[in-house]
């Protein structure tokens, strides 16, 4: 975990320096005056607008449109066939995950947990089982998430 935190700090410092290079300013210089107009983000498109954009984009590329429609139909038929097999329970509806403490609306009752693990222990597991430190960390996360209720 310490390695991950150090990596994130280094990425943040590198990004700051990279932004300074792109803007042509000294990264240690005093901050400039704020812009006259405050920044406002673009409007988030609706689902309909995103689908309309995709359809419009595909309509300009007939070969890709035909290919996308064929793949969509094949996948839909394969899923339908699989869900009708005996002893197969169909998957949950889209965006329907089991209730856990993670997928609830954010409220003031949030909780945060952390754990520290010596890098030497992580490297010992890495060396014993093969793989990388990242593999071990991902396996730890997966095991922790599996136990979340």
Secondary structure, 3 states (H helix, E strand, C coil): CHHHHHHHHHHHHHHHHHHHHHHCCCCCCCCCCCCCCCCCCCCCCCHHHHHHHHHHHHHCCHHHHHHHHHHHHHHHHHHHHHHCCCCCCCCCCCCCCCCCCCCCCCCCCCCCCCCCCCHHHHHHHHHHHCCCHHHHHHHHHHHHHHCCC
